Structures are given as C-alpha cells and as structure tokens.
C-alpha cells in the first residue's frame, strides 16, 4: 500500500480562475490517461471543462453543495453524495452554499469501470481488490485505519493487496474508489501525482 499525504498535493489554478485543482493520481496505458483522480476547490459558479469520452463521478467532500445543469441534465451535488455524468456534456455549476471542495474520478468506460462508495459508519471490512485494477481510499473525516495505518483527512491510499482491512471508528469517514480494468487494459500503470 502506498499513501499520498494531502500536504504533498500541488495547487494548480483553473484557466478560468474559478478554482484550484490538485491532481492525486492517474492510470496510464502508455501515455494515455485511462483514469484520473483529483481534488478541486470551487470558488464560483461557472462551466466545467470538456472531458469527452470519459465518465465522471464527482463527490463534494467539504463545504457547501452545487447544482449541475446541462442539456437534459440537472444534478444536486451535496456533501459525500457521489453524482455520475458524461464528461463530454456541457455542464454549468451553481454553488448553493458558498465555496466547496470536490473529489473527481474520471475514467474511460471502454477500458475500465469505476465505482465509488462512501463509508461513514463505525465498522470493519475487507477491501475486495479487483483481479485487474486498484482500490483508492481517500480520508474524509477522523483517522480511519487501513491494515493498522491511519489515513488523515484528504490523505490518499492506493491498495493493490487483496483483502486489506479497513477499520472505521465513530466519526471516521472514507471515500473508496474501485477501478476494474478490462482484460485488454491490464497493463495500466499507476502514476501518483507527486512522484
């Protein structure tokens, strides 16, 4: 298991000045990004960038919520509730309660499948890592433990071992991303942002 500390993330301003992005990791097939995970601080209303060919799962991890609107689309993105949509749709975001931070998973559905789950109840469970793929865990609150290692808020763990055990105490919360690769994309390599 590898852990990326929140303090290692680098702020990258948006071109339109509407916020800040912090890249966490990506899966590369050669030079092609098959999936990406990042955090974004959203400071104002505005358009989303075009990521045609990608599925996008967005989860507000702190701050207020926002309304996402587009052609035949209206989604309410609220705290710790993932929303999924086509990355190529022209989306406008409207903040509903001030600035926020969200976690974004974008993936090419022809090469992998992405599923996100929020764990927020005191519990212990084993992570089921796909035969071809990876599980990414992101701290939301408290100090959840993975195989005894505490994960701080906004820290990210990359799990490839089978049956890693996650322990959540009362007040802990964790974001789980499971990426399963198609057979032809088993050669996808993990690229962590600060390395």
C-alpha positions in Angstrom: 0.0 0.0 0.0 1.2 3.5 -0.9 0.0 6.6 0.9 0.0 10.2 -0.6 -0.3 12.8 2.1 -2.6 15.8 1.5 0.3 18.2 2.1 2.1 16.8 -1.0 -0.6 17.9 -3.4 0.2 20.8 -5.6 -2.3 23.6 -6.3 -3.0 24.2 -10.0 -5.2 27.3 -10.8 -8.0 26.8 -13.3 -7.7 28.6 -16.5 -10.9 30.5 -15.9 -9.9 31.5 -12.4 -12.9 29.7 -10.9 -11.0 27.4 -8.6 -7.9 25.2 -7.8 -7.2 21.6 -8.8 -4.9 19.2 -7.0 -4.0 16.1 -9.1 -3.8 12.9 -7.0 -3.1 10.1 -9.4 -3.8 8.6 -12.8 -3.8 5.3 -14.6 -1.7 5.3 -17.7 -1.8 2.9 -20.7 1.3 4.0 -22.5 0.9 7.8 -22.4 -2.9 7.7 -22.4 -4.7 8.6 -19.2 -7.3 5.8 -18.6 -8.5 7.3 -15.3 -7.7 10.3 -13.1 -8.4 11.2 -9.5 -8.2 14.8 -8.4 -9.5 17.3 -5.8 -10.9 20.7 -6.8 -11.7 23.8 -4.8 -14.7 25.5 -6.5 -14.9 29.2 -5.6 -17.6 30.5 -8.0 -20.3 29.4 -10.5 -19.1 28.5 -14.0 -18.7 25.9 -16.7 -17.0 22.5 -16.3 -14.2 21.6 -18.7 -14.9 19.2 -21.6 -13.8 15.6 -20.9 -15.4 13.9 -23.9 -15.0 10.1 -23.8 -14.8 9.9 -20.0 -17.3 9.1 -17.3 -17.1 11.4 -14.4 -18.0 10.8 -10.7 -18.0 13.9 -8.6 -18.3 14.0 -4.8 -18.4 17.1 -2.7 -16.0 16.4 0.2 -16.2 19.7 2.2 -18.1 23.0 2.1 -21.5 23.6 0.5 -23.2 21.9 -2.4 -23.8 22.8 -6.0 -26.3 22.3 -8.7 -25.0 20.9 -12.0 -27.1 21.7 -15.1 -26.7 20.8 -18.8 -28.7 19.6 -21.8 -31.4 17.3 -20.3 -29.4 17.1 -17.1 -29.9 18.5 -13.5 -28.0 17.1 -10.6 -27.6 18.1 -7.0 -24.1 17.5 -5.7 -24.2 17.6 -1.9 -21.8 16.5 0.8 -20.5 13.0 0.5 -23.1 12.0 -2.2 -21.4 11.0 -5.5 -23.0 12.1 -8.7 -22.1 10.5 -12.1 -22.4 12.0 -15.6 -20.8 12.0 -19.0 -17.6 14.1 -19.0 -18.4 15.4 -22.5 -21.7 17.1 -21.5 -21.6 20.9 -21.3 -22.1 21.4 -17.6 -22.7 24.6 -15.6 -22.1 24.6 -11.9 -24.0 26.8 -9.5 -22.9 26.9 -5.8 -25.7 26.6 -3.4 -23.9 27.5 -0.1 -20.6 29.0 -0.8 -17.2 27.6 -1.9 -16.6 23.8 -1.7 -14.1 21.1 -2.4 -14.9 18.1 -4.5 -13.2 14.8 -5.4 -13.3 13.8 -9.1 -12.9 10.4 -10.7 -12.8 10.4 -14.4 -12.4 7.1 -16.4 -12.6 5.8 -19.9 -15.5 3.3 -19.8 -14.1 1.4 -22.8 -11.0 0.5 -20.7 -12.1 0.3 -17.1 -15.1 0.6 -14.8 -15.1 2.9 -11.8 -17.3 2.6 -8.7 -17.3 4.9 -5.7 -18.6 4.3 -2.2 -18.6 6.5 0.9 -18.1 4.7 4.2 -19.1 6.7 7.3 -20.3 4.2 9.9 -18.2 2.6 12.6 -17.3 -0.7 11.0 -14.6 -3.1 9.9 -14.5 -4.6 6.5 -12.1 -6.2 4.0 -11.4 -4.3 0.7 -12.0 -6.5 -2.3 -9.4 -5.5 -4.8 -10.2 -6.5 -8.4 -8.1 -9.1 -10.2 -7.0 -6.4 -12.6 -7.3 -2.9 -11.1 -6.8 -0.9 -7.9 -8.7 0.4 -4.9 -8.1 4.0 -3.9 -9.1 5.2 -0.4 -9.4 8.9 0.5 -9.8 10.2 4.0 -12.9 12.3 4.6 -13.1 12.6 8.4 -11.3 11.3 11.5 -8.5 8.8 11.1 -9.7 5.6 9.5 -7.2 2.7 9.5 -6.1 0.5 6.6 -4.2 -2.6 7.9 -3.5 -0.5 11.0 -2.2 2.6 9.2 -4.2 5.7 10.0 -5.3 7.8 7.0 -5.7 11.5 7.7 -8.3 13.8 6.2 -7.5 14.3 2.5 -4.8 11.7 2.5 -5.0 9.0 -0.2 -4.0 5.3 0.0 -3.5 3.1 -3.1 -4.4 -0.6 -2.3 -3.4 -3.4 -4.6 -3.1 -6.2 -2.0 -6.1 -8.5 -1.6 -8.3 -8.2 1.5 -6.8 -5.2 3.1 -8.8 -4.5 6.3 -10.4 -1.1 6.9 -11.3 0.0 10.4 -13.6 3.0 10.9 -14.3 4.3 14.4 -17.2 6.6 15.3 -16.6 9.9 13.5 -14.4 8.4 10.7 -15.4 8.6 7.1 -13.6 7.3 4.0 -14.1 7.5 0.2 -13.5 4.3 -1.7 -12.8 4.2 -5.4 -12.7 0.8 -7.1 -11.2 0.7 -10.6 -11.6 -2.6 -12.5 -9.6 -2.8 -15.7 -10.8 -4.6 -18.9 -8.7 -7.6 -20.0 -7.0 -5.6 -22.7 -6.0 -2.8 -20.3 -4.4 -4.9 -17.6 -1.1 -3.1 -18.4 -2.4 0.2 -16.9 0.3 1.7 -14.7 -0.3 3.8 -11.6 1.1 7.3 -11.7 0.9 9.1 -8.3 0.9 12.9 -8.6 4.0 13.8 -6.5 6.3 11.0 -7.9 
